[in-house]
Every structure is written in structure tokens, then in C-alpha cells.
Amino acid sequence: MTIERDEALPAPRRHKEVVDVHLIVRRGDEVLLTRRADTGYADGLLHLPSGHVEPGEDVRMAVVREAREEIGLALAPGDVTAELVLQHRGPGEEPRIGWFFETAYGTGGEPFNAEPDKCAELTWHRTDTLPDDMVAYCRAALEAWRSGERFALHWQEEGDAVEFASGGAKRSVALSSARGAHHVELWVPDFAAAEASWGWLLGELGHVREQRWERGGSWRRGGAYVVLEQSPDMRGGRHDRLLPGLNHLAFHVASGPELDRIVAEAPGHGWSLLFPERHPFAGGGEHRAAYLEDGAGFEVELVARGSRTG
């Protein structure tokens, strides 16, 4: 049987949403926020550098353009990584799709207020003590990003405030599924020394501090985190990577130049370069990487993105 559609009925209307982009400029444990002014939306509140995708742009092109227009950064598409997608709706507004990208401080130049007619100031804030005077969905996005979520909702109701409300109704829902490694825990003989060396390195690699206790702490990147702890139950002293057990941890680095920068700065933070006579191809072939050792004998391998194992 053939069912014919009544031509008098209107064609179904497809759902459409505005797509916006946001840039997380990370400086160790801090992120850059801008204070909105004279825009007609959320003026006086802190927000990430952001804007809408324009016709003909993809989301990466859009965030690179917004970074240049708002905070003067000359970024290339390869300088940003997608960190979070958030569907959000403000009170009384239509829903939107927000793409949140990250770049490291120093990439593309020094940020400055390139739109003083729309922005009152630029400020840096620790990710574990974000201010309350923020746009609510932006605060929710940073909290989701810090906890390792990749997809989330922030759906506000009529009567909610555009500003973050401490103790208010929870409007965020995580949509990510837990996969892969959960965390790695290293027992270190001296947490203060490990915090100085590992804390610096993990920050350079994009991890943000999640917790700290008397003789331990954790640093998160995405869905996994690294724990350093000087446990009272620990036996022995210096770690021996040549014994059965952990040999080393390996991390991605954004590029070859970024790898070179970290290697140059590492000795000032308690790291020494292993296999210097074969650096940066000690792994063989076209595998561009650096092998570093800290004062307690722990080894890390830093692999430049785009390198191949020979």
C-alpha cells in the first residue's frame, strides 16, 4: 500500500542550533578568562575567549579567528586541540552547541585585550578555584573539562541566572563513557621533590592539578590522571626502572619544537636527558622523542605528535 503525503501539510522543520567556539588558554594550573563589557549579554561576567562559527568556517578555523580577534594570538589550526563539546541552553534562550579547544600559554604570542570595547580585562585563574562571577555554562564547561569529560549538557531553566550560582540547581550532565586507563599511581620517596619535577612536567603536558594532600597529589588530563604519593607503606628508596615492574611512562607532546623546549627547560626542574648521544631519535627510525629521568630514578618518554616508530 502506498501512502501519499498530503501536499497541504507543511514540510517538517529541521532543528538548527548556533555553533559557538571557546578557547582554553592554559598556563600550568591556570586558565585565561575575559570580562565581558558593553556586549548586551552577560556584561561584567568572566568568560573564555569565544564567538560564533561564521558561514563557510569549520570549528577549528573559527576558534583560531576568534583567538586573533579577541586576545591577539596568531594560532595555526594545529596549535589547538578539541577538549569538550557542550550542548547548552541559557534561561529563555535557544540551545547551542559549544566546542571548547585548548592551547598552551605562549603559543601564538602573548595574549592581550584586542577588543577593549567588548572586554574590560583579561585575568588568570586556577582551575581548582574558579571564580563565581562567571557565565554559568562556561564555568560548567571548565569543570567538566577539568574532570575529564568530553561530552556534556548544560540545560538551564526559566528563572535561572546567566551567572554561575554557587549552591544552585545542578544543570550539568556528563555524557562521556569511561574507557581506557583510569589513573597511574607512583609511590615516590620524596613528594616535595616529585611535586617540583613531576608537577612542572605534567603541567607542561596539559595536566591540571586535581587534588593535593599532605604527602601526595593528582594531576588530570582528560579521562585519566597521575597520582604521586609518598606512602607510609612504601619500602625501599630509589626507583630502579631495570627491575621487573614499571619501566617508564610515555606522553604525547604537541610538536617537535614543543619537545625541544621542554627538553631545554627540564634540567632546571630536576630532570636529566637519557641517551643524549642519540637524542631525539633514541627510539629508532623516525620516532622523535625524549627520554628523561628524575632524581628518584623514574623515566618518562615524551613523543612528538606525528612521529613514527621505525
Buried (B, 14 or more C-beta within 10 A) or exposed (E): EEEEEEEEEEEEEEEEEEBBBBBBBBEBBBBBBBBBBEEEEBEEBBBBBBBEBEEEBEBBBBBBBBBBBBBBBEBEEEBBBBBBBBBBBBEEEEBBBBBBBBBBBEBBEEBEBBBEEBBBEBEBBEBEEBEEEBBBBBBBBBBBBBBBBBBBBBBBEEEBEBBBEEEEEEBBBBEBEEEEEEEEEBBBBBBEBBBBBBBBBBBBBBBBBBEBEEBBBBBBBBBBBBBBBBEEEEEEEEBEEEEEEEEEBEBBBBBBEBBBBBBEEBEEBBBEBBEEEEBBBBBEEEBBBBBBBBBBBBBBBBBBBEBEEE
